Amino acid sequence: MAAVDLHGCHAVVTGGSSGIGLATARLLAARGARLSLVARDAERLVAAGELLRAAGASVAVERADVADRRALAAALGRLQETWGPCDVLVNSAGTAGPGHFLDLPDDAFRRQMEVNYFGTLHAMRAVVPGMMKRGRGSVVAVSSAAALVGVFGYTAYAPSKHAVHGLMAAARGELARHGVHSAVVFPPDVDTPQLAAENLEKPEETRAIGGMFRPLTAERVAASIVAGIERRRFVICPDPGTRALAALGGLLGPLLRREFDRRTTRTHRRARHRRS
């Protein structure tokens, strides 16, 4: 299949002010796309827009919290008034708050579901009808490797990313019938400001598991996303390990869980020894 030409398309990136979103926006700009960035942090959003314009990109920005359906719909409406209908939607906005299950407040579970799942849903509901009417477009949602295998400390985060995966898997056939491509991305840990914030909150057991894997760069994940859009792939895995997990989760899952348990048990014993 020939690669889809992204030159001149209108690409909307939520969470586009940093991390995976900003890296993806840069690559889309290099392909000649007109960019719309949506993010909650106004200062970083303006800085991201200026950075991309300085590199020659055509960029519009709108501040909105993706968990706020009305505010997001209004922001997307204004962006489409600027650049025309959305041709590519990359749902990169997300949040994560690790912690022990019993220590996490109810709001942590609710907020991560509202941002990660409902934020993706709200954006899709705002632009997908137009894509289906025109018979073309591409919708990408960033899930997580945590949606493929349970990870200690992510009882609030992982379910929200499972939900993103489920949404895209269920919507794929309906969208494809109308000529709209859909994709779901499963990145492992990525070296972003979000990961830096998570590292301040992670339980020791979660750190021990994270030590098994070297974080990817945002640029590597972005390259896999843009290639997935161009090649109209549904499952996008930025690294061989996650690719194997997505394809062979039933076989690899038990092995990974055994290793996770070994590391968390060892960490717990060390902590108990230090306290005694």
Secondary structure, 3 states (H helix, E strand, C coil): CCCCCCCCCEEEEECCCCHHHHHHHHHHHHCCCEEEEEECCHHHHHHHHHHHHHCCCCEEEEECCCCCHHHHHHHHHHHHHHHCCCCEEEECCCCCCCCCCCCCCHHHHHHHHHHHHHHHHHHHHHHHHHHHHHCCCEEEEECCHHHCCCCCCCCCHHHHHHHHHHHHHHHHHHHHHCCCEEEEECCCCEECHHHHHHHCCCCHHHHHHHCCCCCEEHHHHHHHHHHHHHHCCCEECCCHHHHHHHHHHHHHHHHHHHHHHHHHHHHHHHHHHHHC
